[in-house]
Structure formats: C-alpha cells, structure tokens
Amino acid sequence: MADVTIIGAGNMARGIGSRVVAADRSLEILTRDASKAEALAAELGGAVSGAALDQKVSGKIVVLALPFDAAQEVVKSLGSALDGKIVIDISNPVNFETFNSLTVPAGTSAAEELARLAPNATFVKAFNTVFAGNLASGKINGQPLDVFIAADSAEARSAVVSLVNDADMRAIEVGGLHHARELEGFQLLHMALQVNPAYENFQWGSAIQIAG
C-alpha cells in the first residue's frame, strides 16, 4: 500500500516522484514496462516501489504522469481501479507541431475529458505548469515552485495542497476543475515561449509564478 501512485516513468514522473519522496510519502511507480518502473523506483530511493501497470493501483492519490492521449488510454484501461481515487492530471493538450493551439475543444479541458472517463474518481488538475527540470529541487531562482490546483472537491484539493506544501513547493488553489481550461491555456503560452527563438535562455527551465 502506497500513499501515492505515479503512472509513468518519464521526466515528469521522475520530477514529481522526487517531490513525493521529499514530502516523506510512500510511492508506487507503475508502467506497462515493469523494468522501467523498477529502475525509476531504485533511482528515487526512499519508500518507493516499481511494478507493472497491470497490478492493483494502491495509492489514494494517483498521478497520471503521461501525455493527454496516453492518459486517456490508461484511464479507460484501468476502469473501476480508479474508483474512489484522487487522480491528478498533469497533461497539456498542446498541438506540439505548432505550439499555437490546444487539441481539446473550446469549453473543456484535458482534465475534464479524463474525468468523464472515470466518473467514480475525483480529478484534480495540478503540476501542468511546471517543467520537469525544476522539480528536482522544487524551486526556481531559489523560490518554491508555484503549483496551481483545480478540482471540484474541496477534500481532494486539500489532499493535493498538503502533498505540494510538504514537498517544499507552494500550492495555489484556483477553484473548480473547469479552471483547468485556464491552466492549460496559459501553459500553452508558456510552452510556446520555450520554442520561440527570441527567448533562447528559457530552455524549458522557466516557471509561472505569482508574486506576493
């Protein structure tokens, strides 16, 4: 039994996993390739295990550290295994060919689309505005990263706020899950700056912060 389950073993899984360990939470890494999950678990150290995705999801909080399309597939495949879980969607449904638009229709978001696939889980949008490289320390220019959190459930928001704050970052609650639309929209702009030659110094290392 783990406090948190992360599905995925890429850079964001590694970054968020390092913050979960810093928060002194037990962690389970699940991927379709068990060897990748086990390798990341060994790298992170602490109370971390790795296994194949076909096993039971034990964490009360489940982080989908996956691109939007892959997250859709995983949520569909897990079905009732997500019932009663707090599920964090970190994805950004960006057109990666142009960095000029989102791939979900207006009036919805990746988080809301995923929530429709698992109606007995409670979805939270978080971590979509932070880049993996900054998560190793949880800071940007010596300041804690801001992690924006949107969910319809106050209880779920509170659980994620606690995790983020214990991981030495700053949790900022923005309201209901529909605010994932704004979070995904301004991360689209943030990501577009990374590929804009006018801002060569960003290099996927910048962060969105609220001053004050």
N, C-alpha and C positions, 0 to 999 in steps of 0.2 A: 504494500500500500504506500503510495506517494502523495505528498501534498499537491504537487504539480506534475502534469504530463505535458511534454512538448512533443508534438508530432512534426518530424522533420529533423534533418541533421546538417543543414546548410549554415551559412554565415549568420543568419538571424537566429537560428536555433542555438548556435554556439554563443552568440552575444547575450540573448535572453537567458540562456542556461547559466551563464556566468553570473548574472544578476540574481537568479533564483538561489544559486549556491551562496552568494554574498548575503542574501536575506535569511540564510540558515533554514531553508525549506528543503525537504526531501524531494527528489526529482526523478522522473522516469522519462527516458527518451525512447520514442517509438518511431521506426521507419519500416518501409517494406523490406529493406535490406538490413537484417539484424546486425551484420558486421559493422555497418556504418554507425548504427545506434550505439553499439558496444564501444566502438572506438571513441566516439564523442563523449560518452559517459566516463571513460577512463581519462580522457583529456581534462574534463571538468573537475574530476575528483569529488570529494565530499560524499554526501549520501545520494549518489546518482547511480541509476541502473540503466541499461540499454537492452532493448529486445525488439522482436519483430512486431509490426503493426497488427498482426492478426491475433494478438493476445488481448485480454481484457484491459480496458483503459481504467487505471486505478485512481488517477488524480482527481480531486474535487474541482480543480482549475485545469482546463485543457487549453493549451496554446497551439493554434494552427500556424506553425512557422513555415508557411507554404505560400506560393503564388496563388492568386484567386482561382484559376482554373483547377489547379491541383487540390486546393481546399474544397472546392465543390465535389470533386470525385471522392475525396476522403470522407466528407460528411455523409454523402449518400451511402458509401460502403459501410460506415460504422453504424448507421441507423440508430436503433434503440440503445446502443452502447453509450450514447451521449446523453441519454435521458437523465435529468437532474443535475447535469454538469454545468459549470460556468465555463463557457467556451470563448476564448479570446481570439478574435480575427485581427491579424496584423497586416493583411494584404492591401495592396493598392492596385485597383483595376485600371492600370495605365496602358495606353497604346504605346508600347515600347519602340515602335518603329519611328514614331513622330514626336513622342513626349508632348503631344498637343491636345490630347483629349482622354477622357475616361472611356472604358469599354462597357460600362453599365448604363442603362437608360437614365435620362433625367428623371428626378423624383424618386430615386432609390440609391442604394449603395451596395458594395460588396458584402458588408456585414448584414444588411437587411436581406439580401438574396440568400445568404448562407443560413440565416435564422429561419427562413421559410422551409428549408430542407430538413430542419431538426426542431420542430415546434415544441418538443418537451425539454429542450436545453435552453439555457439563458445566455444570450450572446452579448459580448462586450467588444467594443472597438477600442484597441489600445496598441501602442508600440508602432503604429504605422508611420509616424512622423519622425522616427529616429533611425539612423543608419547603423548598420551592424558594427562598424569600426569603433563608434563611440561607446558602445555598450560594454566593452571590455572594462572600462573604468567607471562607466555610468556618469561621466562628466564631459563638459565641453568648456574649454578655456578655464578649467578649474571650478566651474559651476555645475551643480547637479543637472542632469538632463531633465527637461520637462516631458512628461508622458501624459498625453491627453486621453481621457477615459470617457466613453459614451456608452450608456446602457439604460434600458427602461427600468431595470430592477435596482433599487437603491442598495439592496443587500449585496448584489453582485458587484456594483460599483465599489462598495465599501471593501469587499474582499480584495479587489484588484488594487485599490488605493493602498491598503495595508501592505500588500506584496511589493508594490513600487516604492513606497516610502522606506520599507525595511531594507530594500536593495540600494539605498542611498541615492535615489533619484527623487524628483518632485512630481507627485501625482496632481493633475489638474482635472477635476470633474467638469464636463461640459454639458451634461444633461442626457436626454434620452438617446436611444440608438439611432434615431433619424439624423442626429448630428454627425454620424459617420459620414454623411454626404459632404459636409464642410471639411471634415478632417481629411478625407480622401481628395477633395478638391484642392486644398492648399498644399497637400503633399505633392500633387501633380505639379504645381508651380515650383515647389522646392526641388523636385527631381529634375525638372526641365532646366533649372539653373546649373545643375551639375554637368550637363552636356552642352551648355552654352559657352562658346569659346571666350566670351567676354569675362567669364568668371573661372578662369583656369585654376585658380588657387583653391577652389572649393573641394574638388576631387572626392566627392561623396563623404566629406568629413564635416560638413556644416550641420547645424541643428536649428530647429524652430524653438525659440524661447520667448516667454512672456517676461518682460522686465517689470521689476517691482516686487 
